[in-house]
Amino acid sequence: MTKEIQAFGYLAYDAKTHDAGNNRTAINFLVAVNDRVRKPDNTFDETATFISCTFWRPADSLGILPRLTKGAHVHIRGNFKLKTYLKDKNDPTSIVPEVHVTADDVDVLTPKNAGKTQPQKQTEDETDFPFNADTSSGNW
């Protein structure tokens, strides 16, 4: 039986690698999936579900790794496991769910150069006018 999940979210931190030997590398990362629910008073309650992911790659095929940085928008698809644990052993109502995905596919939806472009500096004599105007006198 296959339990498959697809999710869109944002990386909570830069991906980390773990060399597993035999020319296999695990790329580990955490995806935050935002949930927004409208309450009866027309305000919104926003929460996030965190999904830990492992993406297995051959050691010589880690081209996606530089793009798996904090804040990157990603789409993941793979098999999931759901575990629960008690946050406080003395409080049986403190059950915390933990979702882990062994990803078959990871797509980075953030453009490759996002956040790396520098705005061009505007010199003092440039204006927003498509023509030469003397604005100092008020006469255009």
Buried (B, 14 or more C-beta within 10 A) or exposed (E): EEEEBEBEBBBBEEBEBEEEEEEEBBBBBBBBBEEEEEEEEEEEEEEEEEBBBBBEBEEEEBEBBEBBBEEBBBBBBBEBEEEEEEEEEEEEEEEEEEBBBEBEEBEBEBEEEBEEEEEEEEEEEEEEEEEEEEEEEEEE
